[in-house]
Structures are given as C-alpha cells and as structure tokens.
Amino acid sequence: MPVYPSLTRALAEAFVDVLWFVEGSEDEQMDPDDAVKVLEGAAHLMTQLSTDQRSEFIDLLGSMAAEEADPSRREFLEGFPEGFGLIEDDS
C-alpha cells in the first residue's frame, strides 16, 4: 500500500514540508529576503485556487494536523489556512 492515499496528499505534504522548512529557517540557513519571496509566492498561489480546491486543501491540512505527532508542526498545519490566505481572519 502506498504511503500516501493520493497524489494530491503527497504533493500537499511536500508543499507544506518546504514551507515549514522555509518559515523555520535561521538567517544562516536561508537568506531572509529569499525566504520572504518563497512564502509570499506560496500565499499568492493559494489565492489562485478555486473554492473547491481551497476546501480540499483545507481538509487535507486538517487531516495532516490530526495525524501529526510533532506539536510545532501540528501548530504550523493548524495555522496554515489562515497564514497562507486560504481563509480570512475573523478578528
């Protein structure tokens, strides 16, 4: 049986892994300007998704968070939809 139930899940995992690394990188690991470009590019990509695609990705993120054993990564996954513009901040 494959590790991931679908290609979409595998790509979502990879995408989140890259962004989690970039966001958590120290200045010595990655140039801060480059990190901002990557994160802003990802946030822009999220704005281009259709409503159905956003919903699907939010659901995937919820499943990923529920299965995550690392508390800091779980927190990142839980905050991802708001942090990357998939949902609006209600406050």
Backbone hydrogen bonds in HBPLUS format (Angstrom, degrees):
<---DONOR---> <-ACCEPTOR-->    atom                        ^
c    i                          cat <-CA-CA->   ^        H-A-AA   ^      H-
h    n   atom  resd res      DA  || num        DHA   H-A  angle D-A-AA Bond
n    s   type  num  typ     dist DA aas  dist angle  dist       angle   num
A0010-ALA N   A0006-SER O   3.11 MM   4  6.42 160.5  2.15 146.0 151.2     1
A0011-LEU N   A0007-LEU O   2.87 MM   4  6.11 164.2  1.89 158.8 162.3     2
A0012-ALA N   A0008-THR O   2.89 MM   4  6.05 154.8  1.95 146.8 154.4     3
A0013-GLU N   A0009-ARG O   2.91 MM   4  6.11 160.4  1.95 150.5 155.4     4
A0014-ALA N   A0010-ALA O   3.03 MM   4  6.28 160.2  2.07 146.9 152.1     5
A0015-PHE N   A0011-LEU O   2.87 MM   4  6.00 164.6  1.89 151.2 155.6     6
A0016-VAL N   A0012-ALA O   2.94 MM   4  6.07 168.1  1.95 152.7 155.9     7
A0017-ASP N   A0013-GLU O   2.90 MM   4  6.05 156.0  1.96 146.4 153.7     8
A0018-VAL N   A0014-ALA O   3.04 MM   4  6.30 161.1  2.08 152.4 156.0     9
A0019-LEU N   A0015-PHE O   3.10 MM   4  6.38 167.2  2.12 151.5 154.9    10
A0020-TRP N   A0016-VAL O   2.78 MM   4  5.90 155.7  1.84 153.6 160.7    11
A0021-PHE N   A0017-ASP O   2.98 MM   4  6.15 157.1  2.03 147.2 153.0    12
A0022-VAL N   A0018-VAL O   2.93 MM   4  6.20 166.5  1.95 153.3 157.0    13
A0023-GLU N   A0019-LEU O   2.88 MM   4  5.97 169.9  1.89 149.6 152.8    14
A0024-GLY N   A0020-TRP O   3.05 MM   4  6.07 147.8  2.16 138.9 147.4    15
A0025-SER N   A0021-PHE O   2.99 MM   4  5.94 110.4  2.49 143.0 158.9    16
A0025-SER N   A0022-VAL O   3.24 MM   3  5.22 159.4  2.29 102.8 109.0    17
A0029-GLN N   A0026-GLU O   2.87 MM   3  5.27 141.3  2.02 111.0 122.5    18
A0030-MET N   A0026-GLU O   3.14 MM   4  6.47 152.5  2.22 157.2 165.4    19
A0034-ASP N   A0031-ASP O   3.01 MM   3  5.26 117.7  2.42 104.6 119.8    20
A0035-ALA N   A0031-ASP O   2.92 MM   4  6.25 155.8  1.98 155.5 163.5    21
A0036-VAL N   A0032-PRO O   2.98 MM   4  6.21 160.4  2.02 149.2 153.5    22
A0037-LYS N   A0033-ASP O   3.05 MM   4  6.31 156.0  2.11 142.9 149.5    23
A0038-VAL N   A0034-ASP O   3.00 MM   4  6.28 158.1  2.04 151.1 156.3    24
A0039-LEU N   A0035-ALA O   2.95 MM   4  6.20 169.9  1.96 157.1 159.5    25
A0040-GLU N   A0036-VAL O   2.80 MM   4  5.90 163.5  1.83 153.9 158.8    26
A0041-GLY N   A0037-LYS O   2.87 MM   4  5.92 152.0  1.95 141.5 149.9    27
A0042-ALA N   A0038-VAL O   2.94 MM   4  6.21 152.9  2.02 148.1 155.3    28
A0043-ALA N   A0039-LEU O   2.97 MM   4  6.21 158.5  2.02 146.1 152.0    29
A0044-HIS N   A0040-GLU O   2.89 MM   4  6.10 152.8  1.96 145.8 153.4    30
A0045-LEU N   A0041-GLY O   2.95 MM   4  6.20 155.4  2.02 144.2 150.9    31
A0046-MET N   A0042-ALA O   3.05 MM   4  6.37 151.4  2.13 147.2 154.4    32
A0047-THR N   A0043-ALA O   3.28 MM   4  6.65 140.6  2.45 139.5 149.0    33
A0047-THR N   A0044-HIS O   2.99 MM   3  5.19 126.5  2.29 100.1 114.1    34
A0048-GLN N   A0045-LEU O   3.00 MM   3  5.25 147.0  2.11 105.6 115.8    35
A0049-LEU N   A0046-MET O   3.32 MM   3  5.53 163.7  2.35 106.1 110.9    36
A0054-ARG N   A0050-SER O   2.86 MM   4  6.13 160.2  1.89 155.5 161.0    37
A0055-SER N   A0051-THR O   2.99 MM   4  6.19 163.7  2.01 149.0 153.3    38
A0056-GLU N   A0052-ASP O   2.94 MM   4  6.13 159.9  1.98 147.6 153.2    39
A0057-PHE N   A0053-GLN O   2.92 MM   4  6.10 161.8  1.95 150.1 154.9    40
A0058-ILE N   A0054-ARG O   2.81 MM   4  6.02 161.9  1.85 156.0 161.2    41
A0059-ASP N   A0055-SER O   2.93 MM   4  6.11 158.3  1.98 147.9 153.7    42
A0060-LEU N   A0056-GLU O   2.95 MM   4  6.23 156.0  2.00 146.0 152.8    43
A0061-LEU N   A0057-PHE O   2.85 MM   4  6.12 160.4  1.89 151.9 157.1    44
A0062-GLY N   A0058-ILE O   2.94 MM   4  6.20 152.0  2.02 145.8 153.4    45
A0063-SER N   A0059-ASP O   3.00 MM   4  6.32 156.0  2.05 149.7 155.6    46
A0064-MET N   A0060-LEU O   2.83 MM   4  6.08 161.6  1.86 154.7 160.3    47
A0065-ALA N   A0061-LEU O   2.84 MM   4  6.02 157.9  1.89 148.0 153.9    48
A0066-ALA N   A0062-GLY O   2.97 MM   4  6.15 158.4  2.02 145.7 151.5    49
A0067-GLU N   A0063-SER O   3.12 MM   4  6.30 141.6  2.27 143.4 152.8    50
A0068-GLU N   A0064-MET O   3.07 MM   4  6.09 116.6  2.49 138.2 153.7    51
A0068-GLU N   A0065-ALA O   3.19 MM   3  5.07 149.1  2.29  98.5 107.6    52
A0074-ARG N   A0070-ASP O   2.85 MM   4  6.05 158.1  1.90 158.2 165.6    53
A0075-GLU N   A0071-PRO O   2.97 MM   4  6.12 156.3  2.03 142.7 148.6    54
A0076-PHE N   A0072-SER O   3.06 MM   4  6.29 152.5  2.14 138.5 145.8    55
A0077-LEU N   A0073-ARG O   2.87 MM   4  6.17 161.0  1.90 152.6 157.3    56
A0078-GLU N   A0074-ARG O   2.87 MM   4  6.11 158.2  1.91 151.5 157.7    57
A0079-GLY N   A0075-GLU O   3.00 MM   4  6.17 146.9  2.11 144.4 152.8    58
A0080-PHE N   A0076-PHE O   2.92 MM   4  5.90 117.4  2.32 140.5 156.4    59
A0080-PHE N   A0077-LEU O   3.30 MM   3  5.05 146.2  2.42  93.1 102.7    60
A0083-GLY N   A0079-GLY O   2.86 MM   4  5.86 167.5  1.87 163.1 166.2    61
A0084-PHE N   A0080-PHE O   2.89 MM   4  5.77 149.7  1.98 158.2 160.4    62
A0086-LEU N   A0081-PRO O   2.65 MM   5  4.67 135.9  1.84 154.1 160.5    63
A0087-ILE N   A0081-PRO O   3.12 MM   6  5.72 141.9  2.27 126.6 124.1    64
A0085-GLY N   A0082-GLU O   3.28 MM   3  5.26 168.4  2.30 108.2 108.5    65
